Amino acid sequence: MLPNPSLFHILIVDDEPEVLEVLVRVVGSFGYRETGSSGGTDALLQLEADSFDLVITDLVMPDVSGWVLLREVK
C-alpha cells in the first residue's frame, strides 16, 4: 500500500510567479502538502522554519541560485 500523499511536505521554489503558481497547483492536486517560495532567499528562510520531504527548485534565480539552495539543503 502506498503512503498517504498528505504526509509529505514539498517546498517548490521559482522566481517566476506564473510558474510557481502552476507547480504548486499540480503538486497539490496529487494530495501533497505544498509550500511555494518566490526565490532562494525566501526558501532558505522557510527551510529554517519548517521541515520538508522534497525540494523542487528553479536553478537560475537572481538572489540565491537553485544550486546554492540545494547545497544548503544537503
Stockholm file with secondary structure:
# STOCKHOLM 1.0

chainA/1-74         MLPNPSLFHILIVDDEPEVLEVLVRVVGSFGYRETGSSGGTDALLQLEADSFDLVITDLVMPDVSGWVLLREVK
#=GR chainA/1-74 SS CCCCGGGCEEEEECSSHHHHHHHHHHHHHTTCEEEEESSHHHHHHHHHHSCCSEEEECSCCSSSCHHHHHHHHC
#=GC SS_cons        CCCCGGGCEEEEECSSHHHHHHHHHHHHHTTCEEEEESSHHHHHHHHHHSCCSEEEECSCCSSSCHHHHHHHHC
//
